[in-house]
Amino acid sequence: MAGYLCGSAMELKIPRKGLPMTDYCAFSKDHKCIKWTDYELLRHELEEADELCHNNWTEIQHLREYIGQLQALLIKNGIKVPPEY
């Protein structure tokens, strides 16, 4: 029986290709390591969060430039810019 028993302190010291958590798990029906599945889901969630944060920051920068242009137009035309709250 070659593989990694996830959830257990026992690990067979047999050389194998790939990551040990993807080889074998005796505690799940499909013998896929639950810890590995959790890792994959978390990695995808972090990638999505990183992309959303980047897109949000790009939009914030665009809106700040837009506000700056509007404030400059107000000042140029003698209109008082309301203070920030």
GUVO-416077 format. One record per atom (N, C-alpha, C): residue number from 1; atom name; x, y, z. Coordinates in pm, 1 decimal, m for minus. Layout:
+-----+-------+----------+----------+----------+
: num : atome :        X :        Y :        Z :
+-----+-------+----------+----------+----------+
: NUM :    CA :        X :        Y :        Z :
...
+-----+-------+----------+----------+----------+
***
This chain:
+-----+-------+----------+----------+----------+
: num : atome :        X :        Y :        Z :
+-----+-------+----------+----------+----------+
:   1 :     N :     84.8 :   m117.0 :      0.0 :
:   1 :    CA :      0.0 :      0.0 :      0.0 :
:   1 :     C :     89.2 :    123.2 :      0.0 :
:   2 :     N :    102.2 :    185.6 :   m112.7 :
:   2 :    CA :    186.7 :    305.0 :   m123.7 :
:   2 :     C :     98.0 :    427.8 :   m118.8 :
:   3 :     N :    132.7 :    520.5 :    m35.8 :
:   3 :    CA :     56.1 :    644.0 :    m34.8 :
:   3 :     C :     63.6 :    716.7 :     96.8 :
:   4 :     N :    m11.2 :    822.0 :    102.7 :
:   4 :    CA :    m13.7 :    911.3 :    217.0 :
:   4 :     C :   m147.4 :    895.7 :    285.9 :
:   5 :     N :   m146.5 :    870.8 :    413.3 :
:   5 :    CA :   m270.5 :    860.0 :    488.3 :
:   5 :     C :   m297.5 :    995.1 :    551.7 :
:   6 :     N :   m380.6 :   1074.7 :    487.9 :
:   6 :    CA :   m405.1 :   1207.5 :    542.4 :
:   6 :     C :   m489.1 :   1193.5 :    668.3 :
:   7 :     N :   m472.8 :   1286.4 :    758.8 :
:   7 :    CA :   m544.4 :   1280.6 :    884.5 :
:   7 :     C :   m479.2 :   1186.3 :    983.1 :
:   8 :     N :   m370.4 :   1127.0 :    945.7 :
:   8 :    CA :   m300.2 :   1033.3 :   1031.4 :
:   8 :     C :   m154.8 :   1072.7 :   1038.8 :
:   9 :     N :    m89.6 :   1037.9 :   1147.7 :
:   9 :    CA :     52.2 :   1070.1 :   1163.6 :
:   9 :     C :    139.1 :    973.4 :   1084.0 :
:  10 :     N :     78.6 :    865.0 :   1034.6 :
:  10 :    CA :    157.7 :    765.2 :    962.3 :
:  10 :     C :    171.3 :    805.0 :    816.5 :
:  11 :     N :    292.1 :    803.1 :    768.9 :
:  11 :    CA :    317.3 :    827.4 :    627.5 :
:  11 :     C :    421.7 :    727.4 :    583.3 :
:  12 :     N :    393.3 :    659.3 :    474.9 :
:  12 :    CA :    489.5 :    563.7 :    424.0 :
:  12 :     C :    601.2 :    638.4 :    352.9 :
:  13 :     N :    723.3 :    602.0 :    378.3 :
:  13 :    CA :    839.1 :    671.1 :    320.1 :
:  13 :     C :    878.9 :    604.3 :    188.5 :
:  14 :     N :    787.5 :    603.7 :     93.1 :
:  14 :    CA :    812.1 :    545.0 :    m37.4 :
:  14 :     C :    826.1 :    658.2 :   m136.7 :
:  15 :     N :    933.9 :    660.8 :   m214.7 :
:  15 :    CA :    948.2 :    768.2 :   m313.0 :
:  15 :     C :    834.7 :    764.5 :   m414.0 :
:  16 :     N :    782.1 :    879.7 :   m445.8 :
:  16 :    CA :    672.6 :    886.6 :   m542.2 :
:  16 :     C :    676.1 :   1020.6 :   m613.9 :
:  17 :     N :    612.0 :   1025.5 :   m727.0 :
:  17 :    CA :    604.6 :   1148.2 :   m806.3 :
:  17 :     C :    489.4 :   1232.8 :   m756.0 :
:  18 :     N :    501.1 :   1363.0 :   m772.6 :
:  18 :    CA :    392.2 :   1452.1 :   m736.2 :
:  18 :     C :    390.6 :   1483.2 :   m588.1 :
:  19 :     N :    281.5 :   1541.5 :   m546.8 :
:  19 :    CA :    266.2 :   1580.4 :   m407.4 :
:  19 :     C :    205.4 :   1466.3 :   m327.5 :
:  20 :     N :    253.4 :   1442.8 :   m205.5 :
:  20 :    CA :    205.0 :   1329.2 :   m128.7 :
:  20 :     C :     56.2 :   1337.6 :    m93.8 :
:  21 :     N :      1.4 :   1456.4 :    m76.3 :
:  21 :    CA :   m139.0 :   1465.6 :    m36.9 :
:  21 :     C :   m233.4 :   1431.1 :   m150.4 :
:  22 :     N :   m186.0 :   1424.3 :   m271.8 :
:  22 :    CA :   m274.8 :   1391.2 :   m383.1 :
:  22 :     C :   m270.8 :   1242.5 :   m416.7 :
:  23 :     N :   m185.9 :   1166.4 :   m350.7 :
:  23 :    CA :   m169.6 :   1025.2 :   m384.6 :
:  23 :     C :   m282.6 :    936.3 :   m332.0 :
:  24 :     N :   m301.6 :    936.0 :   m201.6 :
:  24 :    CA :   m394.7 :    839.8 :   m145.4 :
:  24 :     C :   m443.4 :    886.2 :     m9.0 :
:  25 :     N :   m569.9 :    865.7 :     16.5 :
:  25 :    CA :   m625.6 :    893.8 :    148.0 :
:  25 :     C :   m722.1 :    781.8 :    181.9 :
:  26 :     N :   m698.1 :    717.1 :    291.3 :
:  26 :    CA :   m780.4 :    603.7 :    331.2 :
:  26 :     C :   m914.0 :    646.8 :    392.0 :
:  27 :     N :   m931.8 :    776.9 :    417.4 :
:  27 :    CA :  m1048.3 :    823.9 :    489.7 :
:  27 :     C :  m1155.5 :    886.8 :    401.6 :
:  28 :     N :  m1143.3 :    880.1 :    272.4 :
:  28 :    CA :  m1247.3 :    933.4 :    185.2 :
:  28 :     C :  m1284.9 :    828.7 :     81.0 :
:  29 :     N :  m1406.6 :    839.5 :     29.4 :
:  29 :    CA :  m1457.6 :    740.1 :    m65.6 :
:  29 :     C :  m1374.2 :    732.2 :   m192.9 :
:  30 :     N :  m1336.7 :    848.0 :   m246.4 :
:  30 :    CA :  m1259.3 :    847.2 :   m370.3 :
:  30 :     C :  m1108.4 :    845.5 :   m345.1 :
:  31 :     N :  m1069.1 :    831.7 :   m220.3 :
:  31 :    CA :   m928.4 :    823.2 :   m178.8 :
:  31 :     C :   m848.4 :    947.8 :   m213.2 :
:  32 :     N :   m917.1 :   1061.8 :   m228.5 :
:  32 :    CA :   m848.1 :   1187.8 :   m251.9 :
:  32 :     C :   m835.6 :   1259.7 :   m118.2 :
:  33 :     N :   m722.5 :   1315.4 :    m93.0 :
:  33 :    CA :   m696.0 :   1379.1 :     34.6 :
:  33 :     C :   m784.1 :   1502.3 :     53.4 :
:  34 :     N :   m857.4 :   1507.7 :    161.2 :
:  34 :    CA :   m947.4 :   1618.8 :    190.4 :
:  34 :     C :   m867.6 :   1745.9 :    214.5 :
:  35 :     N :   m751.5 :   1734.6 :    276.2 :
:  35 :    CA :   m666.9 :   1851.6 :    299.7 :
:  35 :     C :   m624.0 :   1913.7 :    166.8 :
:  36 :     N :   m594.7 :   1830.7 :     68.1 :
:  36 :    CA :   m554.0 :   1881.7 :    m61.9 :
:  36 :     C :   m668.8 :   1954.8 :   m129.6 :
:  37 :     N :   m789.4 :   1899.6 :   m119.2 :
:  37 :    CA :   m907.1 :   1964.3 :   m176.6 :
:  37 :     C :   m928.9 :   2100.2 :   m111.2 :
:  38 :     N :   m916.3 :   2107.3 :     21.8 :
:  38 :    CA :   m928.7 :   2234.8 :     91.7 :
:  38 :     C :   m823.8 :   2333.6 :     43.8 :
:  39 :     N :   m701.5 :   2286.1 :     23.7 :
:  39 :    CA :   m593.7 :   2372.4 :    m25.1 :
:  39 :     C :   m628.0 :   2428.3 :   m162.9 :
:  40 :     N :   m675.7 :   2342.1 :   m253.0 :
:  40 :    CA :   m709.4 :   2386.8 :   m387.7 :
:  40 :     C :   m820.9 :   2491.3 :   m385.2 :
:  41 :     N :   m924.8 :   2468.1 :   m304.8 :
:  41 :    CA :  m1034.6 :   2564.4 :   m295.7 :
:  41 :     C :   m986.2 :   2698.0 :   m240.6 :
:  42 :     N :   m904.6 :   2694.4 :   m136.1 :
:  42 :    CA :   m853.3 :   2817.0 :    m76.4 :
:  42 :     C :   m765.7 :   2893.7 :   m175.5 :
:  43 :     N :   m683.4 :   2821.6 :   m250.8 :
:  43 :    CA :   m597.2 :   2886.5 :   m349.7 :
:  43 :     C :   m681.2 :   2958.5 :   m455.2 :
:  44 :     N :   m787.4 :   2894.5 :   m503.2 :
:  44 :    CA :   m874.1 :   2957.4 :   m603.2 :
:  44 :     C :   m945.4 :   3079.7 :   m544.5 :
:  45 :     N :   m989.0 :   3069.8 :   m419.1 :
:  45 :    CA :  m1054.3 :   3183.2 :   m354.5 :
:  45 :     C :   m957.7 :   3300.8 :   m339.7 :
:  46 :     N :   m832.8 :   3273.3 :   m303.9 :
:  46 :    CA :   m733.8 :   3379.2 :   m290.8 :
:  46 :     C :   m701.9 :   3444.1 :   m424.8 :
:  47 :     N :   m695.4 :   3364.5 :   m530.3 :
:  47 :    CA :   m672.1 :   3420.2 :   m663.7 :
:  47 :     C :   m787.0 :   3512.1 :   m703.8 :
:  48 :     N :   m910.6 :   3470.0 :   m675.0 :
:  48 :    CA :  m1026.8 :   3551.5 :   m709.2 :
:  48 :     C :  m1027.2 :   3680.7 :   m627.2 :
:  49 :     N :   m995.7 :   3670.4 :   m497.7 :
:  49 :    CA :   m991.0 :   3789.4 :   m412.2 :
:  49 :     C :   m884.0 :   3887.0 :   m460.7 :
:  50 :     N :   m769.0 :   3834.3 :   m501.8 :
:  50 :    CA :   m661.7 :   3919.9 :   m551.5 :
:  50 :     C :   m706.4 :   3993.7 :   m677.2 :
:  51 :     N :   m773.5 :   3923.7 :   m766.3 :
:  51 :    CA :   m821.7 :   3986.4 :   m889.9 :
:  51 :     C :   m926.4 :   4093.8 :   m859.4 :
:  52 :     N :  m1018.5 :   4063.7 :   m766.2 :
:  52 :    CA :  m1121.3 :   4161.5 :   m730.3 :
:  52 :     C :  m1059.3 :   4285.2 :   m666.0 :
:  53 :     N :   m960.2 :   4265.3 :   m578.3 :
:  53 :    CA :   m894.3 :   4379.8 :   m514.7 :
:  53 :     C :   m824.1 :   4466.3 :   m618.6 :
:  54 :     N :   m758.1 :   4403.0 :   m713.2 :
:  54 :    CA :   m689.1 :   4478.6 :   m817.7 :
:  54 :     C :   m788.9 :   4559.9 :   m899.8 :
:  55 :     N :   m898.9 :   4496.9 :   m938.8 :
:  55 :    CA :  m1000.4 :   4567.3 :  m1017.2 :
:  55 :     C :  m1063.0 :   4681.0 :   m937.5 :
:  56 :     N :  m1087.0 :   4658.1 :   m807.6 :
:  56 :    CA :  m1142.4 :   4764.2 :   m724.0 :
:  56 :     C :  m1045.4 :   4881.4 :   m714.2 :
:  57 :     N :   m916.2 :   4852.6 :   m697.8 :
:  57 :    CA :   m818.0 :   4960.2 :   m686.9 :
:  57 :     C :   m809.8 :   5039.5 :   m817.7 :
:  58 :     N :   m817.0 :   4972.0 :   m930.3 :
:  58 :    CA :   m816.0 :   5040.0 :  m1060.0 :
:  58 :     C :   m935.8 :   5134.4 :  m1070.6 :
:  59 :     N :  m1052.4 :   5088.8 :  m1027.7 :
:  59 :    CA :  m1172.2 :   5173.5 :  m1032.5 :
:  59 :     C :  m1159.0 :   5292.0 :   m937.4 :
:  60 :     N :  m1105.1 :   5270.6 :   m818.7 :
:  60 :    CA :  m1085.5 :   5379.6 :   m722.4 :
:  60 :     C :   m992.4 :   5485.3 :   m780.2 :
:  61 :     N :   m883.5 :   5443.9 :   m843.4 :
:  61 :    CA :   m791.0 :   5539.4 :   m904.9 :
:  61 :     C :   m861.2 :   5621.0 :  m1013.5 :
:  62 :     N :   m939.7 :   5552.9 :  m1095.8 :
:  62 :    CA :  m1013.5 :   5621.5 :  m1202.0 :
:  62 :     C :  m1109.6 :   5724.8 :  m1142.4 :
:  63 :     N :  m1182.8 :   5687.1 :  m1038.5 :
:  63 :    CA :  m1279.2 :   5778.8 :   m977.2 :
:  63 :     C :  m1209.8 :   5897.3 :   m910.3 :
:  64 :     N :  m1093.1 :   5876.5 :   m850.9 :
:  64 :    CA :  m1019.2 :   5987.4 :   m788.8 :
:  64 :     C :   m973.2 :   6087.3 :   m895.1 :
:  65 :     N :   m927.4 :   6037.4 :  m1009.7 :
:  65 :    CA :   m888.7 :   6126.3 :  m1119.8 :
:  65 :     C :  m1009.5 :   6205.1 :  m1169.6 :
:  66 :     N :  m1122.8 :   6138.1 :  m1180.1 :
:  66 :    CA :  m1246.4 :   6201.7 :  m1225.7 :
:  66 :     C :  m1288.4 :   6312.1 :  m1128.6 :
:  67 :     N :  m1282.8 :   6284.0 :   m999.7 :
:  67 :    CA :  m1315.9 :   6383.7 :   m897.3 :
:  67 :     C :  m1220.1 :   6502.0 :   m905.4 :
:  68 :     N :  m1091.9 :   6473.1 :   m925.3 :
:  68 :    CA :   m993.7 :   6580.3 :   m938.2 :
:  68 :     C :  m1024.8 :   6672.3 :  m1055.6 :
:  69 :     N :  m1065.0 :   6614.9 :  m1168.3 :
:  69 :    CA :  m1100.7 :   6695.4 :  m1285.6 :
:  69 :     C :  m1225.5 :   6779.8 :  m1258.7 :
:  70 :     N :  m1325.0 :   6720.9 :  m1192.0 :
:  70 :    CA :  m1446.4 :   6796.0 :  m1159.5 :
:  70 :     C :  m1417.2 :   6909.1 :  m1062.4 :
:  71 :     N :  m1332.4 :   6885.1 :   m963.1 :
:  71 :    CA :  m1295.8 :   6990.6 :   m868.3 :
:  71 :     C :  m1221.5 :   7103.6 :   m938.7 :
:  72 :     N :  m1132.5 :   7066.9 :  m1029.9 :
:  72 :    CA :  m1059.3 :   7169.6 :  m1105.0 :
:  72 :     C :  m1154.9 :   7255.2 :  m1187.0 :
:  73 :     N :  m1256.3 :   7195.3 :  m1250.0 :
:  73 :    CA :  m1356.2 :   7270.9 :  m1326.8 :
:  73 :     C :  m1437.4 :   7363.4 :  m1235.6 :
:  74 :     N :  m1474.8 :   7313.6 :  m1118.8 :
:  74 :    CA :  m1549.8 :   7398.1 :  m1025.3 :
:  74 :     C :  m1467.2 :   7519.2 :   m983.0 :
:  75 :     N :  m1342.9 :   7494.5 :   m945.5 :
:  75 :    CA :  m1255.3 :   7603.6 :   m901.3 :
:  75 :     C :  m1232.4 :   7702.4 :  m1015.3 :
:  76 :     N :  m1210.2 :   7652.3 :  m1135.9 :
:  76 :    CA :  m1185.8 :   7736.5 :  m1252.6 :
:  76 :     C :  m1304.8 :   7828.9 :  m1279.0 :
:  77 :     N :  m1425.0 :   7781.1 :  m1253.2 :
:  77 :    CA :  m1546.3 :   7859.2 :  m1277.7 :
:  77 :     C :  m1593.9 :   7934.4 :  m1153.3 :
:  78 :     N :  m1509.6 :   7940.8 :  m1050.9 :
:  78 :    CA :  m1542.0 :   8019.5 :   m932.4 :
:  78 :     C :  m1644.4 :   7957.9 :   m839.6 :
:  79 :     N :  m1664.5 :   7829.6 :   m849.9 :
:  79 :    CA :  m1761.3 :   7760.8 :   m763.3 :
:  79 :     C :  m1684.0 :   7697.1 :   m648.4 :
:  80 :     N :  m1735.0 :   7721.3 :   m528.2 :
:  80 :    CA :  m1670.0 :   7668.2 :   m409.2 :
:  80 :     C :  m1687.4 :   7516.0 :   m402.9 :
:  81 :     N :  m1576.7 :   7446.9 :   m378.3 :
:  81 :    CA :  m1579.3 :   7300.1 :   m366.2 :
:  81 :     C :  m1622.3 :   7266.4 :   m224.5 :
:  82 :     N :  m1728.5 :   7187.7 :   m208.8 :
:  82 :    CA :  m1772.6 :   7152.8 :    m74.0 :
:  82 :     C :  m1665.3 :   7069.2 :     m1.3 :
:  83 :     N :  m1654.7 :   7089.6 :    130.4 :
:  83 :    CA :  m1554.3 :   7013.0 :    205.8 :
:  83 :     C :  m1591.5 :   6865.3 :    214.7 :
:  84 :     N :  m1490.4 :   6783.2 :    233.1 :
:  84 :    CA :  m1516.4 :   6639.8 :    252.7 :
:  84 :     C :  m1572.8 :   6619.3 :    392.4 :
:  85 :     N :  m1648.7 :   6519.5 :    409.3 :
:  85 :    CA :  m1707.8 :   6493.6 :    540.3 :
:  85 :     C :  m1620.7 :   6404.9 :    624.4 :
+-----+-------+----------+----------+----------+
***
